[in-house]
Amino acid sequence: MLFGQAALVHATADGTYHFGFKKSTNGGRPSIDEEGFKSLLKQHGAIFTGDMSVKELYLTFDNGYEQGYTGKILDVLKEKQVPAIFFVTGHYIKTEPELLKRMASEGHLIGNHSWSHPDMSQISAERIQKELNQVKEEVATVTGQKEMRYLRTPRGIFNGRSLAVSEQLGYTNVFWSVAYRDWEPKQQKGWQYAYKNVMAQLHPGAVILLHSVSKDNTEALGKIIDDARSQGYQFKSLDEMKARTP
């Protein structure tokens, strides 16, 4: 199952977009300038990077289901003292309550990835609200986390209506500026592959999308953190980014 991607962007006739971006190389600026939706994201307060003049990184994970790696990811984050956000689905909430409790107890954010992972551009405003409210309520029941402010739309598919509805519900839509094809458990290529793909795209203000089902990501994460820090980067929470946003 696909839980997000850095695909080539395209818009459908009804104004629906699949998020995509021009990747950073050599620490340069990634771009959504030519993709046709920059003004739409800005209008609704969505983000895909932080401040690109500051050497800060934001780790984000999509958790649709569990392959046995999230506990190891949490071990690395705890050892390295790095904050992250985990975007979870209804399936994940129902099957992995103990991991959710650990995320919250160790100071990580839990974000909304919708209850059933639908195409948000093709469902009603009422269904969007139900999808998001159910995740928020169930996470609160499991972890005690009452607030949920961040949304990662399934598969990066959105339109003006889905952005507007989620914004009205109090969410910041979080896209990404570092990603690679990492979400297929049977197509892992070794930790070096993950490491090279992430490190090649690092840039100031990067929002890094990783999928927790990836063995490669899990095994590369510690070295990614260490080597990013050796380049002068600091890892920050999305709350710290938003606190500086006017």
ZASEGU-272248 format. One record per residue (C-alpha): residue number from 1; residue in one letter; y negated, x negated, z negated. Coordinates in Angstrom, 3 decimals. Example, Ala and Ser with C-alpha at 12.3 -4.5 7.8 and 13.67 -1.06 7.14 Angstrom:
# residues 2
KELUM  resi  resn         v         u         w
KELUM     1     A     4.500   -12.300    -7.800
KELUM     2     S     1.060   -13.670    -7.140
END
This chain:
# residues 246
KELUM  resi  resn         v         u         w
KELUM     1     M     0.000     0.000     0.000
KELUM     2     L    -3.427    -1.265     0.933
KELUM     3     F    -5.972    -1.495    -1.885
KELUM     4     G    -9.012    -2.975    -0.115
KELUM     5     Q    -9.773    -5.468     2.597
KELUM     6     A   -12.368    -7.644     4.258
KELUM     7     A   -11.843    -6.035     7.630
KELUM     8     L   -14.085    -5.970    10.646
KELUM     9     V   -16.520    -3.163    10.033
KELUM    10     H   -16.786    -0.154    12.260
KELUM    11     A   -18.475     3.200    12.012
KELUM    12     T   -16.901     6.435    13.141
KELUM    13     A   -18.732     9.232    14.884
KELUM    14     D   -19.279    11.018    11.579
KELUM    15     G   -21.044     8.034    10.012
KELUM    16     T   -18.072     6.697     8.074
KELUM    17     Y   -17.858     2.948     7.562
KELUM    18     H   -15.146     0.464     6.672
KELUM    19     F   -16.834    -2.262     4.639
KELUM    20     G   -16.893    -5.670     6.284
KELUM    21     F   -19.056    -8.749     6.198
KELUM    22     K   -19.749   -12.113     7.762
KELUM    23     K   -18.027   -14.625     5.510
KELUM    24     S   -19.814   -17.450     3.771
KELUM    25     T   -19.035   -20.973     4.934
KELUM    26     N   -20.082   -24.215     3.258
KELUM    27     G   -21.789   -22.289     0.462
KELUM    28     G   -24.025   -20.389     2.865
KELUM    29     R   -25.078   -16.775     2.639
KELUM    30     P   -22.581   -14.073     3.609
KELUM    31     S   -24.119   -11.270     5.610
KELUM    32     I   -23.964    -7.530     6.147
KELUM    33     D   -27.188    -7.658     8.179
KELUM    34     E   -25.485    -6.836    11.488
KELUM    35     E   -22.940    -4.322    10.244
KELUM    36     G   -25.134    -1.240    10.402
KELUM    37     F   -24.890    -0.046     6.803
KELUM    38     K   -27.140    -2.403     4.831
KELUM    39     S   -29.908     0.173     4.410
KELUM    40     L   -27.367     2.801     3.311
KELUM    41     L   -25.955     0.568     0.588
KELUM    42     K   -29.453    -0.355    -0.561
KELUM    43     Q   -30.525     3.291    -0.622
KELUM    44     H   -27.729     4.147    -3.033
KELUM    45     G   -27.845     1.019    -5.191
KELUM    46     A   -24.491    -0.357    -4.013
KELUM    47     I   -23.849    -4.090    -4.301
KELUM    48     F   -21.788    -6.670    -2.488
KELUM    49     T   -23.338    -9.799    -4.009
KELUM    50     G   -25.433   -10.782    -6.963
KELUM    51     D   -28.499   -13.010    -6.773
KELUM    52     M   -27.715   -15.458    -3.973
KELUM    53     S   -30.180   -18.000    -5.365
KELUM    54     V   -28.152   -18.463    -8.563
KELUM    55     K   -24.786   -20.231    -8.871
KELUM    56     E   -23.027   -17.315   -10.519
KELUM    57     L   -19.692   -15.705    -9.635
KELUM    58     Y   -18.258   -12.278   -10.444
KELUM    59     L   -14.478   -11.866   -10.622
KELUM    60     T   -13.179    -8.427    -9.657
KELUM    61     F    -9.575    -7.283    -9.402
KELUM    62     D    -8.123    -4.184    -7.756
KELUM    63     N    -5.187    -2.759    -9.727
KELUM    64     G    -3.387     0.034    -7.921
KELUM    65     Y     0.068    -0.790    -9.195
KELUM    66     E     1.714    -3.608   -11.128
KELUM    67     Q     3.882    -6.469    -9.868
KELUM    68     G     4.123    -8.320   -13.165
KELUM    69     Y     1.127   -10.619   -12.710
KELUM    70     T    -1.776    -8.970   -14.532
KELUM    71     G    -0.664   -10.239   -17.933
KELUM    72     K    -0.643   -13.779   -16.560
KELUM    73     I    -4.086   -13.227   -15.032
KELUM    74     L    -5.356   -12.062   -18.418
KELUM    75     D    -3.824   -15.166   -20.025
KELUM    76     V    -5.813   -17.403   -17.659
KELUM    77     L    -9.046   -15.468   -18.177
KELUM    78     K    -8.620   -15.702   -21.932
KELUM    79     E    -7.874   -19.430   -21.826
KELUM    80     K   -10.846   -20.124   -19.554
KELUM    81     Q   -13.141   -17.605   -21.313
KELUM    82     V   -14.029   -15.843   -18.058
KELUM    83     P   -15.041   -12.167   -17.847
KELUM    84     A   -13.721    -9.900   -15.120
KELUM    85     I   -13.587    -6.274   -14.060
KELUM    86     F   -10.366    -4.469   -13.174
KELUM    87     F   -10.662    -1.453   -10.862
KELUM    88     V    -7.776     0.889   -11.659
KELUM    89     T    -6.143     3.940   -10.120
KELUM    90     G    -4.455     6.884   -11.782
KELUM    91     H    -1.039     5.416   -11.080
KELUM    92     Y    -2.005     2.228   -12.879
KELUM    93     I    -3.346     4.107   -15.884
KELUM    94     K    -0.145     6.133   -16.220
KELUM    95     T     2.225     3.191   -15.830
KELUM    96     E     0.369     0.308   -17.537
KELUM    97     P    -1.419     1.580   -20.661
KELUM    98     E    -0.723    -1.599   -22.640
KELUM    99     L    -2.340    -3.777   -19.985
KELUM   100     L    -5.358    -1.466   -19.972
KELUM   101     K    -5.654    -1.808   -23.732
KELUM   102     R    -5.476    -5.571   -23.409
KELUM   103     M    -8.194    -5.646   -20.734
KELUM   104     A   -10.525    -3.689   -22.975
KELUM   105     S    -9.673    -5.541   -26.186
KELUM   106     E   -10.304    -8.905   -24.522
KELUM   107     G   -13.758    -7.869   -23.368
KELUM   108     H   -13.182    -7.114   -19.708
KELUM   109     L   -14.690    -4.174   -17.862
KELUM   110     I   -12.480    -1.447   -16.439
KELUM   111     G   -13.802     0.144   -13.278
KELUM   112     N   -12.924     3.216   -11.231
KELUM   113     H   -10.732     2.914    -8.140
KELUM   114     S   -10.163     6.713    -7.958
KELUM   115     W    -7.198     8.687    -9.284
KELUM   116     S    -5.098     8.955    -6.116
KELUM   117     H    -6.702     6.386    -3.765
KELUM   118     P    -7.952     8.838    -1.115
KELUM   119     D   -10.344     8.250     1.760
KELUM   120     M   -13.528     9.148    -0.116
KELUM   121     S   -15.410     9.873     3.092
KELUM   122     Q   -13.056    12.710     4.002
KELUM   123     I   -12.847    14.662     0.747
KELUM   124     S   -15.288    17.148    -0.762
KELUM   125     A   -17.918    16.300    -3.331
KELUM   126     E   -15.927    18.340    -5.843
KELUM   127     R   -12.783    16.327    -5.130
KELUM   128     I   -14.701    13.046    -5.455
KELUM   129     Q   -15.967    14.146    -8.845
KELUM   130     K   -12.462    15.150    -9.958
KELUM   131     E   -10.969    11.842    -8.773
KELUM   132     L   -13.555     9.796   -10.648
KELUM   133     N   -13.712    11.926   -13.784
KELUM   134     Q    -9.949    11.857   -14.225
KELUM   135     V    -9.873     8.058   -14.170
KELUM   136     K   -12.785     7.804   -16.585
KELUM   137     E   -11.300    10.326   -19.017
KELUM   138     E    -7.802     8.837   -18.987
KELUM   139     V    -9.078     5.288   -19.439
KELUM   140     A   -11.133     6.498   -22.397
KELUM   141     T    -8.051     8.123   -23.886
KELUM   142     V    -5.971     4.965   -23.528
KELUM   143     T    -8.557     2.315   -24.433
KELUM   144     G   -11.495     4.011   -26.136
KELUM   145     Q   -13.819     2.802   -23.351
KELUM   146     K   -16.242     5.707   -23.079
KELUM   147     E   -18.488     4.351   -20.341
KELUM   148     M   -17.429     3.678   -16.754
KELUM   149     R   -20.246     2.536   -14.509
KELUM   150     Y   -18.605     0.778   -11.575
KELUM   151     L   -16.657     2.141    -8.623
KELUM   152     R   -14.686     0.403    -5.910
KELUM   153     T   -14.076     2.913    -3.189
KELUM   154     P   -10.482     2.879    -1.884
KELUM   155     R    -9.944     0.643     1.144
KELUM   156     G   -13.697     0.054     1.341
KELUM   157     I   -14.203     3.306     3.262
KELUM   158     F   -17.461     5.139     2.623
KELUM   159     N   -20.265     7.211     4.059
KELUM   160     G   -23.647     8.358     2.870
KELUM   161     R   -22.208    11.419     1.137
KELUM   162     S   -19.566     9.507    -0.834
KELUM   163     L   -22.189     6.985    -1.938
KELUM   164     A   -24.620     9.714    -2.938
KELUM   165     V   -22.068    11.746    -4.895
KELUM   166     S   -20.758     8.745    -6.821
KELUM   167     E   -24.300     7.530    -7.495
KELUM   168     Q   -25.184    10.951    -8.914
KELUM   169     L   -22.157    10.635   -11.205
KELUM   170     G   -23.606     7.412   -12.585
KELUM   171     Y   -21.641     4.840   -10.621
KELUM   172     T   -22.645     1.627    -8.934
KELUM   173     N   -20.509     1.107    -5.851
KELUM   174     V   -19.185    -2.454    -5.912
KELUM   175     F   -18.107    -4.047    -2.656
KELUM   176     W   -17.471    -7.800    -2.262
KELUM   177     S   -18.497   -11.001    -0.508
KELUM   178     V   -15.358   -13.121    -0.979
KELUM   179     A   -11.966   -11.754     0.027
KELUM   180     Y    -8.899   -12.502     2.095
KELUM   181     R    -5.638   -10.770     3.029
KELUM   182     D    -3.929   -10.963    -0.355
KELUM   183     W    -2.666    -7.451    -1.099
KELUM   184     E     0.852    -7.531     0.368
KELUM   185     P     3.379    -8.779    -2.205
KELUM   186     K     5.979    -9.613     0.441
KELUM   187     Q     3.559   -11.748     2.462
KELUM   188     Q     2.497   -14.336    -0.100
KELUM   189     K     1.974   -17.857     1.245
KELUM   190     G     1.673   -20.054    -1.838
KELUM   191     W    -1.069   -20.716    -4.369
KELUM   192     Q    -2.710   -23.312    -2.124
KELUM   193     Y    -3.328   -20.612     0.481
KELUM   194     A    -5.110   -18.413    -2.061
KELUM   195     Y    -7.064   -21.343    -3.442
KELUM   196     K    -8.268   -22.518    -0.026
KELUM   197     N    -9.275   -19.029     1.093
KELUM   198     V   -11.332   -18.330    -2.022
KELUM   199     M   -12.912   -21.758    -2.372
KELUM   200     A   -13.906   -21.876     1.306
KELUM   201     Q   -15.993   -18.726     0.845
KELUM   202     L   -17.693   -19.467    -2.479
KELUM   203     H   -21.443   -19.016    -2.506
KELUM   204     P   -24.114   -18.287    -5.130
KELUM   205     G   -23.914   -14.703    -6.350
KELUM   206     A   -20.424   -14.100    -4.950
KELUM   207     V   -18.509   -10.962    -5.848
KELUM   208     I   -14.893   -12.076    -5.511
KELUM   209     L   -12.272    -9.458    -4.662
KELUM   210     L    -8.705   -10.315    -5.671
KELUM   211     H    -5.646    -8.096    -5.842
KELUM   212     S    -3.558    -8.357    -8.972
KELUM   213     V    -0.304    -7.819    -7.060
KELUM   214     S    -0.675   -11.289    -5.533
KELUM   215     K     1.517   -14.055    -6.926
KELUM   216     D    -0.652   -16.539    -5.022
KELUM   217     N    -3.830   -15.349    -6.719
KELUM   218     T    -2.212   -15.528   -10.128
KELUM   219     E    -1.019   -19.093    -9.661
KELUM   220     A    -4.302   -20.267    -8.097
KELUM   221     L    -6.695   -18.582   -10.520
KELUM   222     G    -6.941   -21.346   -13.114
KELUM   223     K    -7.702   -24.016   -10.533
KELUM   224     I   -10.201   -21.748    -8.764
KELUM   225     I   -12.061   -21.288   -12.048
KELUM   226     D   -11.966   -24.974   -12.965
KELUM   227     D   -13.053   -26.212    -9.558
KELUM   228     A   -15.778   -23.588    -9.163
KELUM   229     R   -17.170   -24.684   -12.511
KELUM   230     S   -17.030   -28.311   -11.399
KELUM   231     Q   -19.328   -27.275    -8.532
KELUM   232     G   -21.821   -25.871   -11.023
KELUM   233     Y   -20.847   -22.202   -10.904
KELUM   234     Q   -20.775   -19.911   -13.930
KELUM   235     F   -18.661   -16.766   -14.189
KELUM   236     K   -20.551   -13.652   -15.244
KELUM   237     S   -19.842   -10.004   -15.982
KELUM   238     L   -21.130    -7.283   -13.670
KELUM   239     D   -23.040    -5.929   -16.668
KELUM   240     E   -25.038    -9.162   -16.704
KELUM   241     M   -25.872    -8.715   -13.034
KELUM   242     K   -26.987    -5.123   -13.527
KELUM   243     A   -29.067    -6.004   -16.571
KELUM   244     R   -31.266    -8.131   -14.305
KELUM   245     T   -31.526    -5.529   -11.548
KELUM   246     P   -34.919    -3.788   -11.458
END
